[in-house]
Amino acid sequence: MKGSLKEMTASFTHFMVEIIANHHLKIKEKMGEYVTDLQKKVCLNDILLEKIGQEPKSFPIIFDVTVKNEVYQFRIEKSFYSNWYDGYIQKSVHNADELYLLSQWQYGLFNNNEFSLVYQPILNTETNTCINVEALLRWQHKGTLISPEEFIPILERNNQISRLEYWVIKNVAYQMYEWKKQGIQVKVHINISVQTLQEKKFHNCLMNILQTHGISPCSIIFEITEHKQLEITDVLLKNMNSLAQKGIDFAIDDFGAGNTSFSYLSKIPVSIVKTDKQFLIDEKNEMLFTAIIKSLQTLNVTIMAEGLENKEMMNIILENDIQFVQGFGYSVPLKKEDLIIFLKSQSITSANLAVIERNANNLRVKRSEFATQQ
């Protein structure tokens, strides 16, 4: 694969780097010639030394090198088994915003406390109470709230979502432990990608986290989120089946949004289906929403509707005998301390319908905030 960089067609080059002494590097290529070619055109050794020296060793180093208007992305990670750094380089296909988020999120998570969790109550329409909440991520970066709808798909596309999701699980488990000491017991919905769910280590890692904090698996509901067609693998099925046997429930999130299918429900152990919020927000989808609900009701699954904003939507939900509902009309996502107040103040009366009607007035003037906060 000789010639100019523009003639390179391989998708990536795998290589290893060792810092030997006196700021010298030893590079061993496993395949391809990107590193060899780039060394001829840039001071690659100096760049690698600088990046490795600047970044913490606990997570991957990601950066770009631009040569003749071609952008090459490097990803390097310290090996757990040797003094070598393991990495690869590939032509970058990201835009500037995506590259920026990829370069910032891990430092923001592990070093700068930029990430936090809020919890959105979920209403049980049969009892008019809340015993379920969903954990939602917030990223406050340099004074700007970055929407999960923006950064989650980017991390998924670049196979970086698992590290963030393990952080979420650990923090949720700790928070549930703290709530339990205060007499608050709720089931928590956690968004999980298939990337994480099909890792071979996932089952054992999860059970260790729950056992460490004394959390019952029956208190966890994983909402499977996919921004592409769901690929069902043997590892995925093994993990899901073994965890389901332990008492963990699985939900399909955003059902009907385009990447979901009724066929999934017969192949994976899903007990909850969460309909996409657009069915309630857009009145034109009401008939389709009703048809989907009737079809789901023939299956052995619990139905949850997302996107509640006002009393009219609540009437549609009740008319369709949907058991669980979530949305700003019932409650906005709450900080952990505010959730305690919310749960302790709720009553088993029709007062929640009045809350929905009152909140609807506020929602009409805050529609622009929905995409950011949901």
KAPEWO-V231951 format. One record per backbone hydrogen bond with DSSP energy under -0.5 kcal/mol. CO is the residue of the C=O (numbers start at 1). NH is the residue of the N-H. If there is no record, write none. Layout:
# KAPEWO-V231951
[[CO;NH] [CO;NH]]
This chain:
# KAPEWO-V231951
[[4;7] [5;8] [13;89] [14;30] [14;31] [15;87] [16;28] [17;85] [18;20] [18;26] [21;24] [24;20] [24;21] [26;18] [27;29] [28;16] [33;37] [34;38] [35;39] [36;40] [37;40] [37;41] [38;41] [38;42] [42;44] [43;47] [44;48] [45;49] [46;50] [47;51] [48;52] [49;53] [50;54] [51;55] [56;59] [60;62] [61;76] [63;74] [65;67] [65;72] [67;70] [70;67] [70;72] [71;92] [72;65] [73;90] [74;63] [75;88] [76;61] [77;86] [83;19] [84;79] [85;17] [86;77] [87;15] [88;75] [89;13] [90;73] [95;99] [96;100] [97;101] [98;102] [99;103] [100;104] [101;104] [101;105] [104;108] [105;109] [106;110] [107;111] [107;112] [108;114] [108;115] [114;140] [116;138] [118;136] [119;121] [119;334] [120;134] [122;132] [123;125] [123;325] [124;128] [124;129] [129;124] [129;131] [131;187] [132;122] [133;189] [134;120] [135;191] [136;118] [138;116] [138;140] [139;141] [139;146] [140;142] [141;144] [144;141] [144;146] [145;147] [146;139] [147;150] [147;151] [148;152] [150;154] [151;155] [152;156] [153;157] [154;158] [155;160] [155;161] [156;159] [160;164] [161;165] [162;166] [163;167] [164;168] [165;169] [166;170] [167;171] [168;172] [169;173] [170;174] [171;175] [172;176] [173;177] [174;178] [175;179] [176;180] [177;181] [178;182] [179;182] [179;184] [180;183] [183;185] [187;133] [187;189] [188;221] [189;135] [190;223] [192;225] [193;197] [194;198] [196;199] [199;202] [201;205] [202;206] [203;207] [204;208] [205;209] [206;210] [207;211] [208;212] [209;213] [210;214] [210;215] [211;214] [216;219] [217;220] [219;188] [220;249] [221;190] [221;223] [222;224] [222;251] [223;192] [223;225] [224;253] [225;194] [230;232] [231;233] [233;237] [234;238] [235;239] [236;240] [237;241] [238;242] [239;243] [240;244] [241;245] [242;246] [243;247] [243;248] [244;247] [249;222] [250;271] [250;272] [251;224] [251;253] [252;255] [252;274] [254;257] [255;276] [259;230] [261;264] [261;265] [262;265] [263;266] [263;267] [264;267] [264;268] [268;270] [271;302] [272;252] [273;275] [273;304] [274;255] [275;306] [276;279] [277;280] [277;281] [278;282] [281;283] [282;285] [283;286] [285;289] [286;290] [287;291] [288;292] [289;293] [290;294] [291;295] [292;296] [293;297] [295;298] [296;299] [299;301] [302;273] [303;323] [303;324] [304;275] [305;326] [308;329] [310;314] [311;315] [312;316] [313;317] [314;318] [315;319] [316;320] [317;322] [318;321] [323;125] [323;126] [324;305] [325;123] [326;307] [326;308] [327;330] [327;331] [334;119] [335;339] [336;340] [337;341] [338;342] [339;343] [340;344] [341;345] [342;346] [347;349] [349;352] [350;353] [350;354] [351;355] [352;356] [353;357] [354;358] [355;359] [356;360] [357;361] [358;361] [358;362] [359;363] [360;364] [361;365] [362;365] [363;366] [366;369] [367;370] [369;373] [370;374]]
